[in-house]
Amino acid sequence: MSEDPLRSLVVELQYLEGTAQAMQQRISLIDAAITEMQVANSTMEGLKSESVGADALVPIGGGSYIRAKIGDNERLIVGIGADVAIEKSLPEAIESYTARIAELQKARSTMERQIEQVLARIEKGRQELQKLAKEAEGKGDV
């Protein structure tokens, strides 16, 4: 009988540890998205001071770039998700990215609070497991 609560607790702890790992992976993905958005936002901020015809390096993948001239720095094509992009003015694009960064940071904070709760439950479960294991060990010695 004493092994049933032990096994149940072990299974629960394994589940919680898997949940914590999945949540940590989500936080990493959110961090990557925030970084990408911040780089884009910084680049857009830099465009404010550039004039039409200024030289630019455009990434083409694999760490490679092509030289280009800025043809229009007042209108941008901005990705809005699901492989959809729309044209926006530079100030609208900056505002949009700033808002998206704030949303991602809020989601990250929420995820951090949730992972803290899961980790607290894991710690509590480990303490319960030690207690049950000692009790089972004590009964075996009698």
Protein Blocks (a to p, Z undefined) as FASTA:
>chain_A
ZZmmmmmmmmmmmmmmmmmmmmmmmmmmmmmmmmmmmmmmmmmmmmmmpcehiacdddeb
jhiacddddfbfkbccddebjhiacdddfklmmmmmmmmmmmmmmmmmmmmmmmmmmmmm
mmmmmmmmmmmmmmmmmmmmZZ
